[in-house]
Amino acid sequence: MSKSLRVIKENANLAEWMRQVKECRGSGMSVRAWCEQSGIAVSTYTYRQNKVWKELQKSNQFVEVPLSFDESNHSNIAASVRVGSICAEVHNGADEATLAALFRVLKSC
């Protein structure tokens, strides 16, 4: 496969994986439940999410990640970080990639 075709395929994969990550994060479901419903292995999803994060880090793009918030369950909040008028809450179970992305964004504020 030529280099240009490989780049096109990689970009198509990243676009699809980014769509999946956004859909999963916006679903309000756990990653495991979303993966089961979508027919994707959790390890495959995690690999794809990490690839998306790494690509976004390279390009320094801002991507909105929709979050769901369950007002009835505040006990899952492990930490709350405030920088100026920006407040970010970290819930129990947040993965390393999510925390790293959050702290990079807060550092730039």
C-alpha positions as CSV (number, residue, x, y, z in Angstrom):
1,M,0.0,0.0,0.0
2,S,1.4,3.4,-0.9
3,K,2.2,5.9,1.8
4,S,-0.7,8.3,0.7
5,L,-3.2,5.4,0.8
6,R,-2.0,4.4,4.2
7,V,-2.3,8.0,5.5
8,I,-5.9,8.2,4.2
9,K,-6.8,4.8,5.8
10,E,-5.2,5.9,9.1
11,N,-7.2,9.2,9.0
12,A,-10.4,7.4,8.3
13,N,-9.8,5.0,11.2
14,L,-9.0,7.9,13.5
15,A,-12.2,9.7,12.4
16,E,-14.3,6.6,13.1
17,W,-12.5,6.0,16.4
18,M,-13.1,9.6,17.5
19,R,-16.8,9.2,16.7
20,Q,-16.9,6.1,18.8
21,V,-15.1,7.8,21.8
22,K,-17.5,10.8,21.6
23,E,-20.5,8.5,21.3
24,C,-19.4,6.4,24.3
25,R,-18.6,9.4,26.5
26,G,-21.9,11.0,25.6
27,S,-24.0,7.9,26.2
28,G,-24.1,8.1,30.0
29,M,-23.1,4.4,30.0
30,S,-20.0,2.9,31.4
31,V,-17.3,2.0,28.9
32,R,-18.0,-1.7,29.5
33,A,-21.7,-1.4,28.9
34,W,-21.3,0.8,25.8
35,C,-18.8,-1.6,24.4
36,E,-21.1,-4.6,25.0
37,Q,-23.9,-2.8,23.3
38,S,-21.7,-1.7,20.4
39,G,-20.1,-5.1,19.9
40,I,-16.6,-3.8,20.6
41,A,-14.2,-5.4,23.0
42,V,-13.2,-3.1,25.9
43,S,-9.5,-3.6,25.0
44,T,-10.2,-2.5,21.4
45,Y,-12.1,0.6,22.6
46,T,-9.2,1.5,25.0
47,Y,-6.6,1.0,22.2
48,R,-8.7,3.3,19.9
49,Q,-9.3,5.9,22.6
50,N,-5.5,6.0,23.4
51,K,-4.8,6.5,19.7
52,V,-7.3,9.3,19.4
53,W,-5.8,11.0,22.6
54,K,-2.3,10.7,21.2
55,E,-3.3,12.1,17.8
56,L,-5.1,15.1,19.5
57,Q,-2.0,15.8,21.6
58,K,0.1,16.0,18.5
59,S,-2.2,18.4,16.7
60,N,-3.0,20.5,19.8
61,Q,-6.7,20.5,18.9
62,F,-9.4,21.2,21.4
63,V,-12.1,18.6,21.4
64,E,-15.3,18.8,23.5
65,V,-16.0,15.6,25.4
66,P,-19.6,15.5,26.5
67,L,-19.9,14.4,30.1
68,S,-23.0,13.1,31.8
69,F,-23.6,14.1,35.4
70,D,-25.8,12.3,37.8
71,E,-26.9,14.8,40.4
72,S,-28.1,12.1,42.7
73,N,-24.7,10.6,43.2
74,H,-22.1,13.1,44.4
75,S,-20.2,10.4,46.3
76,N,-18.3,9.4,43.1
77,I,-16.4,12.7,43.0
78,A,-12.8,12.1,44.0
79,A,-11.5,15.6,43.4
80,S,-12.6,19.0,42.3
81,V,-10.2,21.4,40.7
82,R,-10.9,25.1,40.1
83,V,-8.8,27.4,38.0
84,G,-10.4,30.9,37.8
85,S,-14.0,30.4,36.7
86,I,-13.4,26.9,35.4
87,C,-14.2,24.0,37.6
88,A,-13.5,20.3,36.8
89,E,-14.7,17.4,38.8
90,V,-12.8,14.1,38.7
91,H,-14.9,11.1,39.5
92,N,-13.7,7.8,40.9
93,G,-12.6,5.5,38.1
94,A,-11.3,8.2,35.8
95,D,-8.6,6.7,33.6
96,E,-5.1,8.0,33.2
97,A,-5.6,9.3,29.7
98,T,-8.6,11.4,30.8
99,L,-6.8,12.8,33.8
100,A,-3.7,13.7,31.7
101,A,-5.9,15.5,29.1
102,L,-7.8,17.3,31.9
103,F,-4.6,18.6,33.5
104,R,-3.2,19.7,30.2
105,V,-6.3,21.7,29.5
106,L,-6.3,23.2,33.0
107,K,-2.6,24.0,32.8
108,S,-3.3,26.1,29.7
109,C,-5.9,28.2,31.5
